[in-house]
Amino acid sequence: MRKEYDFSNGKRGAVIPSTGKTRITIMLDDEVIEFFRTRAEALGAGYQTMINAALRAVVADAASQDAEDKPITVATLRKVLREELHTA
């Protein structure tokens, strides 16, 4: 080993930057963590990857429901009634 190293051009942080993911700290219930750890061990997968997949499924489901579950406004109801009464 050298007696002295030059770190003047060194950078702090990860050597390889990750793209598309952000490291966060999150508090989850012990039961939730245990469920995913047990399931991940049985399937040979990572529990954090499984939690991410579960959250992605919830986001996708919410996005599809948002498009379908918009409340009916008075204006929309009047428009539909006029169209139906006009064709009858």
N, C-alpha and C positions, 0 to 999 in steps of 0.2 A: 504494500500500500504506500501511497505517496504521503509525505509529511504534510503537504498542503494541497488543497484543491481550489480551483477558481470557479466560484459560483456567481460571478458578476453578471453573466448572461442567463442565469437560471430564472425560471418562472415558477410561481406558486400554483398549486392546484393540480388537477389531473393531467397526466402526460398526454392522453388522448381525449380530446373533447367529445362528449356524447352529444349526439344530435337527436332531436325529437323527444327527449325525455328530460325531466327536471327532478333533481333530488330535493325531497321535502321531508319534513318531520310531521308525522300525523299520529294522533292518539286514537287507537282502536280498542274495542272491548277485547278482553282476554279470550272470551269464547269465540269471537270472530277469528282472531289470530290462530287459535288452536284448531278450529275447523279447517282453515286453509292449509295450515302446516300438515295436519294429518292427511288431508286429501292429496296434497302435493306429494307427500312422501309415498303414498300408495300408488300414485300415478307416475312417479319419477319426474316430477316437474318442480319448478320453483314456486313457492307460495306467493311471492310478490308478483310474479308473472300471472298467477291465477287471480289475484286480487285485481290487477290491472285489467284482465279480460272481463271480470265480473263488472267492473265499473264501466268499461267500454260498452257492454251489453245494456246496462242501465241508460247510458247516454244515448245510444242508438234507439232504444225503445221510447225514451222520452221525446226524442226528436220526431219520431214517426207519429206519436200520439199528439204532439203539439199541432201537427198539420191537420189531424182528424178531429180533435176535440175542442175546436174553437167554439165559444159560446154563440148561440144564435142571437143576433141583435134584433131589435124591433124593425129596423129597416129591411133586414134580410127576410124576416118573417112576412112582412108586407109584400115584398117582391115575389116570394114564393106563392103566397095566397093569390096575388093578382094573376100570376102566370097560370095557376091551376084553375082559377075561376074563369079566366079568359078562354081556356081550351075546353071547358065543360059546356 
